[in-house]
């Protein structure tokens, strides 16, 4: 008979430079990613899905072709992602009206990033890498 085992975190392994490296899974809401790298890819893919074609919208239009995030699954993902931000209440402020993808506020490398358009019609960008730093490694 085996003694009772405490709950364990699922850990996967992947090859880096010929050796094995540990990958720790992360969770964004109820979405499981086998590694932080896979979660980063999901964020990059979501930014790429909204390239800013067409008319600029919302309070960030001077930032360069913002595009409204309109897919319900993407919106749910971004609500879960922003909850992981180090200061989520500061980011969401009066509440989230919409999410946008647009050029970074400082124009750094003209990179596109996530923006929150608040209920009071103010807007601000937020860092998905900062959010992922707080992603839990255990299922919610």
Secondary structure, 3 states (H helix, E strand, C coil): CCCCCCCCCCEEEEEECCEEEEEECEEECCEEECCHHHHHHHHHHHHHHCCCCCCCCHHHHHHCCCEECCCHHHHHHHHHHHCCCCCHHHHHCCCEEEEEEEECCCCHHHCEEEEEEECCCCEEEECHHHHHHCCECCCC
